[in-house]
Structure formats: C-alpha cells, structure tokens
Amino acid sequence: MSTASASFDYDAALQECAAGDRHALQRLYRQESRYLLGVAMRIVRERQLAEDVLHDAFISIWTRASSFDASRGAGRGWIYSVVRHQALNVIRAREHEVMVDDETVDTLQNDSAGHETIDAFELHVSLGKLNDCLSHLDAAKRASILYAYVDGCSHSEIAQRLKAPLGSVKAWIKRGLNALRECMA
C-alpha cells in the first residue's frame, strides 16, 4: 500500500458520501479509480466495459455509502468489493445474452406477426395473479425463486444469501415452481 493510500481515510470518505458530500466521492475517485479500473479490467477484459463498470460502481458507492459498516471491514475493501460485484454482474448478464443475426430477427418477427398480442389488461391480470401466487409461498421458497429468476442468482449464490444448505435451496425452487404452476393454472 502506498503512503498516499495509507494516509487516506476511506471510512471517513464513505461516511461523508453517506451524508451527501459529493467532494468526498470525488476524493475517493481520484484516490482509487485507476486501481479500481484495473480490477474491473481483469474481470471484464474490455476497456470500455471496464469504464462502464467503474462508472456504475461509483454510482452504487454513492447511493449505498450509508450501508457501509466499518465494524464489518475496511472502507477500502468495501469499495473494491462494490467494483468487483459490479464487474461480475456485468459478466453474468453477458452470459445470458443471445446474439442473433438480422435474418433470424426478421424470421421471428414474421412468425409472430400473425399471432394476437396480449393486451395490457390481460398482462396486468396475469401479473396480479402471479403476485398473488407468490404471496402464498413460504418466505424461503419465494425468496429463492425471486433471487433465481429476478436477480439471476445461481443456486450457490442463493444459498449464501439465505444462509441455507444448497440442497434446500434447490428443493425450495423446485417445490415453489410447482406450487406456482398449480396456482397459475
């Protein structure tokens, strides 16, 4: 750690960010951005994407600074973990992307042109029913399904979030989906 890093008070800067001091965020950026960009680059492997990750991470640092707890770890480590998580989220999102060529898009659009579209009322009713069905699930099943299908978490990530065994999480998702299918039918 350089002497500049050793003398910089990350915890205080995060507390100042939480209090709305934009200059504190600027100081954090000047202090660590080049190193944080390197962290993002090692994960996403593209400069432009790493710069986007860094931008989004600093927005997250600004908006979540109040959640930083110095008793749970150092401010500098917290900042690095925000950047790392942001970069990993970008990688996960890119893994779910499906690239198609123009010909495939045209084919899909032509195939769907003859089908009726769901009107806004039907969609609203369906979403309302889904919300009602979700509310009937126990908390563990509901949380597991939402983490998996809304947040895109893997089973092991869900197990970590819920502090539950991996096998339990898999069972909750399977049983919860079966209950949802039954409720929606």
SULRAUR-V699057 format. One record per pair of residues at least 12 apart in sequence whose C-alpha atoms are under 10 Angstrom apart, sorted by the first residue. I is the first residue (numbers start at 1). J is the second residue. D is the distance in whole Angstrom. If there is no record, write none. Layout:
BEGIN
I	J	D
I	J	D
END
This chain:
BEGIN
4	31	8
5	31	8
5	32	9
5	76	9
8	27	9
8	28	9
8	31	8
8	76	10
9	28	9
9	74	10
9	75	8
9	76	9
10	24	9
10	27	10
10	28	7
10	31	10
10	70	10
10	74	8
10	75	5
10	76	6
10	77	9
10	78	9
10	79	9
11	65	10
11	68	8
11	69	9
11	70	7
11	73	10
11	74	7
11	75	5
11	76	8
11	78	9
11	79	10
12	24	9
12	70	10
12	75	8
13	25	7
13	26	10
13	27	8
13	28	7
13	65	9
13	75	8
13	76	10
14	28	8
14	61	8
14	62	8
14	64	9
14	65	6
14	66	8
14	67	9
14	68	7
14	69	10
14	70	10
14	75	7
14	76	9
14	78	10
14	79	9
15	65	7
15	66	7
15	67	10
15	68	8
15	69	9
15	70	10
15	75	9
16	62	10
16	65	9
16	66	9
17	61	8
17	62	6
17	63	8
17	64	9
17	65	6
17	66	8
18	61	9
18	62	7
18	63	8
18	64	7
18	65	5
18	66	5
18	67	8
18	68	9
19	62	10
19	65	9
19	66	8
20	62	8
20	63	9
20	65	9
20	66	10
21	62	9
22	62	8
24	62	10
25	58	8
25	59	9
25	61	8
25	62	7
25	65	10
26	58	10
28	58	9
28	61	10
28	76	9
28	79	9
29	54	10
29	55	10
29	58	8
32	76	9
32	79	9
32	80	9
33	51	10
33	54	8
33	55	10
33	58	9
34	54	10
35	80	9
36	50	9
36	51	10
36	53	10
36	54	7
36	57	10
36	79	9
36	80	7
36	81	10
36	82	10
36	83	7
36	84	9
37	50	6
37	51	7
37	52	10
37	53	8
37	54	6
37	55	10
37	83	9
38	50	8
38	51	10
38	54	10
39	54	9
39	80	8
39	81	10
39	83	8
39	84	7
39	87	9
40	52	9
40	53	7
40	54	7
40	57	10
40	80	10
40	83	7
40	84	7
40	85	9
40	86	8
40	87	6
40	88	9
41	53	9
41	54	10
41	87	9
42	84	10
42	87	9
43	84	8
43	85	10
43	86	10
43	87	6
43	88	7
43	90	9
43	91	8
44	84	10
44	87	6
44	88	8
44	89	10
44	90	8
44	91	6
44	94	10
45	87	10
45	91	10
49	87	9
49	90	9
49	91	10
50	83	10
50	86	10
50	87	7
50	90	9
52	86	10
52	87	9
52	90	10
53	82	10
53	83	7
53	84	9
53	85	10
53	86	6
53	87	6
53	88	9
53	89	9
53	90	8
54	82	9
54	83	6
54	84	9
54	86	8
54	87	8
55	83	9
55	86	10
56	82	10
56	83	8
56	86	7
56	87	9
57	79	8
57	80	9
57	81	10
57	82	6
57	83	5
57	84	9
57	85	9
57	86	6
57	87	8
58	79	9
58	82	8
58	83	8
58	86	10
60	79	10
60	82	7
60	83	9
60	86	9
61	78	9
61	79	7
61	80	10
61	82	7
61	83	9
64	82	10
65	78	10
65	79	9
89	151	10
89	152	9
89	153	10
92	152	8
92	153	9
92	154	10
93	152	8
96	152	9
126	184	8
129	180	10
129	183	8
129	184	7
130	180	8
130	181	10
130	183	8
130	184	7
131	180	10
132	180	10
132	183	9
132	184	9
133	176	10
133	179	8
133	180	6
133	181	9
133	182	9
133	183	6
133	184	7
134	146	9
134	176	9
134	177	10
134	179	9
134	180	7
134	183	9
134	184	10
136	176	10
136	179	9
136	180	9
136	183	9
137	172	10
137	175	10
137	176	7
137	177	10
137	179	8
137	180	8
138	172	9
138	176	9
139	172	10
140	162	8
140	164	9
140	168	9
140	169	8
140	172	7
140	173	9
140	176	9
141	168	10
141	169	8
141	170	10
141	171	9
141	172	5
141	173	6
141	174	9
141	175	8
141	176	5
141	177	9
141	179	10
142	172	8
142	173	8
142	176	7
142	177	9
142	180	10
143	158	9
143	161	10
143	162	8
143	169	10
143	172	9
143	173	9
143	176	10
144	157	10
144	158	6
144	159	8
144	161	9
144	162	8
144	168	10
144	169	7
144	170	8
144	171	10
144	172	7
144	173	6
144	174	10
144	176	8
145	158	9
145	169	9
145	170	10
145	172	8
145	173	6
145	174	9
145	175	10
145	176	7
145	177	8
146	158	10
146	173	9
147	161	9
147	162	10
147	173	10
148	173	8
155	167	9
155	168	10
155	169	7
155	170	7
155	173	9
156	169	8
156	170	9
157	169	10
158	170	9
END
